[in-house]
């Protein structure tokens, strides 16, 4: 019997230690996992049983004697540490050039056509925390109707607007305008709608965020799976990250817990192919806010739901857990961190206690997933399926 379904879960920002080139990114010494295991809120027995603390280079806790899964450490080959590049690489596309970033704000050649086509002015235009930017510019936005435009250390163009000033669908349209403008040398990874509500000083961002991503520059495992007749399901931000390309069915989520509940619900459906899941709260709610206890508690909740999921796996199911970058809540600053990521693989088809060592690219995951389904495709990455399959 061959593998019928793969559940690929990305714990957004769950890094396990800085990469050799982390110093170039200002991230030498970052280690998301080492920071959160110190919290009394941290308990992940299911991931530990799979081999989390047996992975090469993970020294913050002792590994188990007999892991029930296969495991390894993933090294990012792309020149970046953001969500888009990380997920593209997981899906088989290495990005040798970094996407553009704007530490001084966006140039007039971007803002001028944006103002003209939206009919609105621009506030802020510099790197900013998403919660702080609405606190500092929210009132002026409400008075003037000007859009709050800001960025971060990532390749993003973010537009914040109060839902009573700019209806959400209108904000999405402004993002589509920006997406068309931001091409060529200004082709940022994502344009992000950031709606908020409330009154000063208690503005709150809503869950109606929406990402408008670039299309991947070449074929991903998602497209390959579809071309070979397999089902492709996306949970959470996956549809947005790949601009819908290669995703047949998608569902949005409210938070990590909801994401896992919807994934577990989809386990009851009879499909053949990939369910690709992103759990963004680790990054968005806890990592960027330096909330070590919150991050640890989120890991504990995920692990409890993972246990439920493991109990529902069928004999021809495989679950693969990884991450797209780090965001160490105990490291100076609030940006993503350039880290290795974990790879935990579990199922009846997977050998127990096998280490695949340190892999040279996240793209090895894509090659391995396609290999599970018998697809021979020349994406970036090398399969480790032969090393771990029963």
C-alpha positions in Angstrom: 0.0 0.0 0.0 1.3 3.4 -1.0 0.9 6.8 0.6 -2.6 8.3 -0.1 -2.6 11.5 1.9 0.1 13.8 3.2 -0.7 16.4 5.9 2.1 19.0 5.7 1.9 21.4 8.6 4.0 24.6 8.8 4.4 25.9 12.3 5.0 29.5 11.1 8.4 30.7 12.6 9.2 27.6 14.7 12.9 27.8 14.2 15.4 25.5 16.0 18.7 27.5 15.9 20.5 30.0 13.7 21.8 29.2 10.3 25.5 29.4 9.5 24.9 32.7 7.6 22.6 34.2 10.3 25.2 36.8 11.1 24.6 38.4 7.7 21.0 38.9 8.7 21.8 40.1 12.2 20.4 36.9 13.7 23.5 35.1 15.0 22.5 33.2 18.2 18.7 33.2 17.5 17.0 30.1 18.6 13.2 30.1 18.8 12.9 26.6 20.3 15.5 27.2 22.9 13.7 30.3 24.0 10.3 28.8 24.4 11.3 25.5 26.1 12.4 27.6 29.1 8.8 28.6 29.7 6.7 26.7 32.2 3.9 26.8 29.6 5.8 24.6 27.2 4.9 20.9 26.8 5.1 19.1 23.5 5.2 15.3 24.2 3.9 14.3 20.8 6.5 16.2 18.9 9.2 15.0 21.3 8.2 11.4 20.7 8.5 12.0 16.9 12.1 13.2 17.5 12.0 17.0 17.9 14.9 17.0 20.5 16.8 14.2 18.6 17.3 16.6 15.7 21.0 17.5 14.8 22.0 20.6 16.7 19.1 20.7 19.1 20.6 20.8 22.5 18.1 22.7 24.6 16.5 19.4 25.9 17.4 15.7 25.8 16.0 13.6 23.0 13.9 10.4 23.5 15.4 7.0 23.4 13.2 5.6 20.7 11.6 8.2 18.4 8.4 7.1 16.8 9.0 9.1 13.6 11.8 10.2 11.3 13.3 13.6 11.8 15.9 16.1 10.5 17.1 19.7 10.4 16.2 21.9 7.4 18.6 24.6 6.1 17.2 27.5 4.0 18.9 27.8 0.7 17.0 30.9 -0.4 18.3 34.4 0.4 15.6 35.5 2.8 13.8 34.8 6.0 10.2 35.6 5.2 7.0 33.7 4.9 6.7 33.8 1.1 10.3 32.7 0.3 10.2 30.1 3.0 6.9 28.5 1.8 8.0 28.7 -1.9 11.2 26.8 -0.9 9.2 24.2 1.0 7.2 23.8 -2.2 10.3 23.3 -4.3 11.4 26.8 -5.4 14.6 28.2 -4.1 14.9 32.0 -4.4 18.6 32.9 -5.0 18.0 36.6 -4.8 16.3 38.4 -1.8 13.1 40.2 -2.4 13.3 44.0 -2.1 12.9 45.5 1.3 12.4 49.2 2.2 14.1 50.2 5.5 13.7 53.9 4.5 10.1 53.5 3.2 8.8 53.2 -0.4 10.1 55.6 -3.1 7.9 58.2 -4.8 7.9 56.1 -8.0 5.7 53.6 -6.1 3.7 56.0 -4.0 2.8 58.5 -6.7 0.8 56.0 -8.9 -0.6 54.5 -5.8 -2.1 57.8 -4.6 -3.3 58.6 -8.1 -5.0 55.3 -8.6 -6.6 55.0 -5.2 -7.5 58.7 -4.9 -6.1 58.7 -1.3 -3.1 60.1 0.5 -0.5 58.0 2.3 0.5 58.1 6.0 3.6 56.7 7.7 5.6 55.0 4.9 8.3 53.4 7.0 9.0 50.2 8.8 6.6 49.9 11.8 5.0 47.5 14.2 1.5 46.6 13.0 -0.1 47.3 16.4 1.9 50.5 17.0 1.2 52.0 13.5 -2.5 52.1 14.0 -2.0 53.5 17.5 0.2 56.3 16.1 -1.6 57.0 12.8 -5.1 55.7 13.4 -6.7 59.0 14.4 -5.1 60.9 11.5 -6.3 58.2 9.1 -9.9 58.6 10.4 -9.8 62.4 10.0 -8.2 62.5 6.6 -9.1 59.2 4.9 -5.4 58.8 4.0 -4.2 55.2 4.0 -1.6 53.9 6.5 1.2 52.4 4.4 4.1 50.7 6.2 6.5 47.9 5.8 8.8 45.7 8.0 12.1 43.9 7.8 10.3 41.6 5.3 9.5 42.3 1.7 5.9 43.6 2.3 3.8 46.6 1.5 1.1 46.8 4.2 -2.0 49.0 4.1 -3.9 49.6 7.3 -7.4 51.2 7.2 -10.3 51.5 9.6 -13.2 49.4 8.5 -15.6 52.3 9.0 -13.4 54.6 6.8 -12.5 52.1 4.1 -14.8 49.1 3.7 -12.8 45.9 3.7 -13.6 45.0 0.1 -12.4 48.5 -0.9 -9.2 47.9 1.0 -8.7 44.7 -0.9 -9.1 46.6 -4.1 -6.4 49.1 -3.0 -4.1 46.1 -2.4 -4.8 44.8 -5.9 -3.8 48.2 -7.2 -0.6 48.2 -5.2 0.1 44.6 -6.3 0.1 45.7 -10.0 2.3 48.7 -9.2 4.8 46.7 -7.2 6.5 44.7 -10.0 10.0 44.6 -11.5 12.6 45.9 -9.1 9.8 46.7 -6.6 8.2 43.2 -6.7 7.7 42.8 -3.0 6.7 39.3 -1.7 3.4 40.4 -0.4 0.9 43.2 -0.3 -1.1 42.9 2.9 -4.5 44.4 3.8 -4.6 45.2 7.5 -8.1 46.3 8.5 -8.7 47.5 12.0 -11.7 48.7 14.2 -12.3 50.6 17.4 -11.6 54.0 18.7 -8.4 55.7 19.9 -6.4 54.7 21.7 -7.9 51.2 21.7 -7.7 50.3 18.0 -7.7 46.6 17.2 -6.7 44.7 14.1 -9.3 42.3 12.8 -9.0 38.8 11.4 -10.0 40.1 7.9 -6.3 40.5 6.9 -5.6 39.3 3.4 -2.3 38.8 1.6 -1.7 39.4 -2.1 1.4 37.5 -3.1 3.5 37.2 -6.1 3.1 34.1 -8.2 6.0 31.7 -7.7 8.6 32.2 -10.5 8.4 28.5 -11.5 6.5 25.3 -11.0 5.9 24.2 -7.4 5.0 20.8 -6.0 1.4 22.0 -5.8 1.2 22.5 -9.5 2.9 19.3 -10.1 0.5 17.4 -7.9 -2.5 18.9 -9.8 -0.9 18.0 -13.1 -0.7 14.4 -12.0 -4.3 14.3 -10.8 -3.8 14.6 -7.1 -6.0 16.7 -4.7 -4.5 19.9 -3.2 -6.0 21.4 0.0 -4.8 24.6 1.6 -5.5 25.6 5.3 -4.9 29.1 6.5 -2.5 31.4 4.5 -1.4 28.8 2.0 -3.8 30.0 -0.7 -2.6 33.6 -0.3 1.1 32.7 -0.2 0.9 30.9 -3.5 -1.6 33.4 -5.0 -4.0 30.5 -5.4 -1.8 28.7 -7.8 -2.0 24.9 -7.4 -4.6 25.0 -4.6 -7.9 23.3 -5.5 -9.7 23.8 -2.2 -8.9 26.3 0.6 -10.3 27.3 4.0 -9.5 30.4 6.1 -8.8 30.1 9.8 -9.3 32.2 12.9 -6.3 31.1 14.8 -4.0 28.0 15.2 -6.6 26.0 17.1 -9.2 26.6 14.4 -6.6 25.7 11.8 -6.0 22.3 13.4 -9.7 21.7 13.9 -10.3 22.3 10.2 -7.4 20.1 9.3 -8.7 17.3 11.5 -12.2 17.8 10.0 -10.7 17.4 6.5 -9.2 14.1 7.6 -12.8 12.7 7.4 -12.9 13.4 3.7 -11.8 10.9 1.1 -9.2 12.6 -0.9 -5.8 11.6 -2.5 -3.0 14.1 -2.3 -1.8 16.9 -0.1 -3.3 19.0 2.7 -0.9 22.0 3.2 -1.4 23.8 6.5 -0.1 27.1 7.8 -0.5 28.0 11.5 0.5 31.7 11.6 -0.2 32.6 15.3 3.2 31.4 16.4 4.7 34.1 14.3 2.1 36.9 14.1 0.7 36.8 17.7 3.7 35.6 19.7 7.0 35.7 17.9 6.7 39.3 16.7 5.5 40.4 20.1 8.3 38.8 22.1 5.7 36.7 24.0 7.7 33.7 25.1 5.0 32.3 27.4 2.3 32.8 24.7 4.4 31.1 22.1 5.1 28.2 24.5 1.4 27.9 25.3 0.6 27.9 21.6 3.1 25.0 21.0 1.5 23.1 23.9 -2.0 23.5 22.4 -0.8 22.5 18.9 0.9 19.4 20.4 -2.3 18.4 22.1 -4.3 18.7 18.9 -1.5 16.9 17.1 -2.1 14.0 19.4 -5.8 14.0 18.4 -4.7 14.0 14.7 -2.2 11.2 15.2 -5.1 9.1 16.6 -7.1 9.7 13.4 -4.3 8.9 10.9 -5.1 6.1 8.5 -2.6 3.5 7.5 -1.9 5.3 4.2 -1.6 8.8 5.8 1.6 10.7 6.6 2.0 13.8 8.6 5.1 16.1 8.1 5.7 19.0 10.5 8.1 21.9 9.6 8.5 25.7 9.7 9.3 28.5 7.2 11.8 30.6 9.2 12.3 31.6 12.9 10.9 34.4 15.0 12.7 34.0 18.3 10.6 35.8 21.0 13.6 35.9 23.3 16.0 37.5 20.7 16.5 41.3 20.5 14.1 42.9 18.1 10.7 41.7 16.7 11.6 40.5 13.3 11.9 37.1 11.8 15.2 35.2 12.5 17.3 33.3 10.1 17.1 29.8 11.5 17.1 26.1 10.8 13.7 24.5 10.9 12.5 21.1 12.1 11.3 18.2 10.0 9.2 15.6 11.8 7.7 12.8 9.7 5.2 10.2 11.1 2.9 7.5 9.8 2.7 3.8 9.1 4.8 4.2 6.0 7.6 6.0 7.9 10.5 4.2 9.7 11.0 5.0 13.3 14.1 6.7 14.7 15.7 7.6 11.4 17.6 10.9 11.2 18.0 12.5 7.8 20.6 14.8 9.2 20.8 18.4 8.1 19.3 19.0 4.7 20.7 21.7 2.3 17.3 23.1 1.4 13.7 23.3 2.6 13.0 22.2 -1.0 13.9 18.6 0.0 10.4 18.5 1.5 8.8 19.1 -1.9 10.9 16.5 -3.5 10.1 14.0 -0.8 6.3 14.7 -1.0 6.3 14.1 -4.7 8.4 11.0 -4.3 5.8 9.6 -1.8 3.2 9.9 -4.6 5.5 8.4 -7.2 6.0 11.7 -9.1 9.3 12.3 -10.7 9.7 16.1 -11.1 12.8 18.3 -11.5 12.0 20.8 -8.8 14.7 22.2 -6.5 15.5 19.9 -3.7 16.4 16.2 -3.2 14.1 13.6 -1.8 14.9 11.7 1.4 11.9 9.3 1.1 14.2 6.3 0.3 15.9 6.9 3.7 12.8 7.0 5.8 10.1 4.8 4.1 9.3 1.4 5.5 
